[in-house]
């Protein structure tokens, strides 16, 4: 008999998480409505306010529902664009993060050997001050056995 009583109990509705964009003044209205609820002696969460609003909209007639929808301005979907004040420091930070280029001056003395001459010509080239280390090569199973 206990199994029948558990089957007849109502199932909890599945919850869904979502995100949306809302103007600041409408977001502030949520806070005002929460404060209003506290003044009336009850506390409420943002999600509960939104759900109460949905229930109110469901109870409207077609004409009132259409008027309520027309009163809401359309917003551009997606995340808000980054303002110029935030973009400027990022550009400066990325410019500062680039490695400086160091130019090696020619030495006045001539190298004694051809190998030294090659090394000196390589030093003449423009080279970054701080370079990242080269990635390590993976050992194959044969190389691992030898090591």
C-alpha positions in Angstrom: 0.0 0.0 0.0 2.9 2.4 0.7 4.0 2.2 -2.9 0.5 3.4 -4.1 0.6 6.5 -1.9 4.0 7.5 -3.3 2.8 7.1 -6.9 -0.3 9.4 -6.3 1.8 12.2 -4.8 2.2 15.1 -7.2 5.6 15.4 -8.9 7.7 18.5 -8.5 7.9 20.6 -11.7 11.2 20.5 -13.5 13.1 23.8 -13.0 14.8 25.6 -15.9 17.5 28.2 -15.6 17.7 31.0 -18.1 19.3 34.5 -18.5 17.9 37.6 -20.1 18.6 41.3 -20.7 16.7 43.9 -18.9 17.1 47.7 -18.8 18.5 49.2 -15.5 15.3 51.1 -14.7 13.2 47.9 -15.0 15.7 46.0 -12.9 15.5 48.7 -10.3 11.7 48.2 -10.3 12.2 44.6 -9.2 14.1 45.9 -6.1 11.3 48.4 -5.4 8.7 45.6 -5.6 10.8 43.5 -3.3 10.9 46.4 -0.8 7.2 46.9 -1.2 6.6 43.2 -0.4 8.8 43.5 2.8 6.7 46.5 3.9 3.6 44.4 3.5 5.2 41.8 5.8 6.4 39.2 3.3 9.7 38.5 1.6 10.0 37.7 -2.1 12.7 36.6 -4.5 13.3 38.0 -8.0 12.2 34.8 -9.6 9.0 34.8 -7.5 8.2 38.3 -8.6 8.7 37.3 -12.3 6.5 34.3 -11.8 3.8 36.4 -10.1 4.0 38.8 -13.1 3.5 35.9 -15.5 0.5 34.7 -13.5 -1.0 38.2 -13.7 -0.4 38.3 -17.5 -2.1 34.9 -17.9 -5.2 36.3 -16.2 -5.6 39.2 -18.5 -8.1 39.3 -21.4 -6.8 39.4 -25.0 -7.1 43.2 -25.3 -5.4 44.0 -22.0 -2.7 41.4 -22.7 -2.0 43.0 -26.1 -1.8 46.5 -24.5 0.6 45.2 -21.9 2.9 43.7 -24.6 2.7 46.9 -26.6 3.9 48.9 -23.6 7.1 47.0 -23.4 9.9 48.3 -25.7 11.8 45.8 -27.8 15.5 45.3 -26.8 18.4 44.2 -28.8 19.1 40.6 -27.7 22.4 39.3 -26.4 24.9 40.7 -24.0 25.3 44.4 -23.6 28.1 46.0 -25.7 31.4 47.0 -24.0 31.5 50.7 -23.4 34.5 52.8 -24.6 35.7 53.4 -21.0 36.3 49.7 -20.4 37.8 49.1 -23.9 40.6 51.7 -23.5 42.4 50.1 -20.6 42.3 46.7 -22.2 44.0 48.1 -25.4 46.7 49.7 -23.2 47.2 46.5 -21.3 47.6 44.4 -24.4 50.1 46.9 -25.9 52.1 46.7 -22.7 52.0 42.9 -22.7 53.7 42.7 -26.1 57.4 41.9 -25.7 59.8 44.7 -26.5 62.1 44.3 -29.4 65.8 44.6 -28.7 68.3 45.5 -31.5 71.8 44.2 -30.9 74.5 46.6 -32.1 77.3 45.4 -34.3 80.6 44.8 -32.6 83.6 46.8 -34.0 86.0 43.9 -33.9 86.0 41.3 -36.6 85.3 37.7 -35.6 88.3 35.3 -35.6 86.6 32.3 -37.1 83.8 31.7 -39.7 81.6 30.1 -37.1 81.9 33.2 -35.0 81.1 35.3 -38.1 77.8 33.3 -38.5 76.9 33.8 -34.8 77.6 37.6 -35.1 75.4 37.9 -38.2 72.6 36.1 -36.3 73.0 38.6 -33.4 72.5 41.5 -35.9 68.9 40.4 -36.5 66.1 41.9 -34.5 65.2 39.5 -31.6 62.5 39.7 -28.9 63.7 40.4 -25.4 61.6 37.8 -23.7 60.7 34.7 -25.7 58.6 31.8 -24.7 60.3 28.5 -24.2 59.9 26.0 -27.1 57.4 23.2 -26.3 58.9 20.0 -25.3 58.8 17.1 -27.7 56.9 14.0 -26.7 58.9 10.8 -26.4 57.8 7.9 -28.5 57.6 4.5 -26.9 61.0 3.5 -28.6 62.7 6.7 -27.3 61.2 6.1 -23.9 62.6 2.6 -23.8 66.1 3.8 -24.7 66.0 6.5 -22.0 
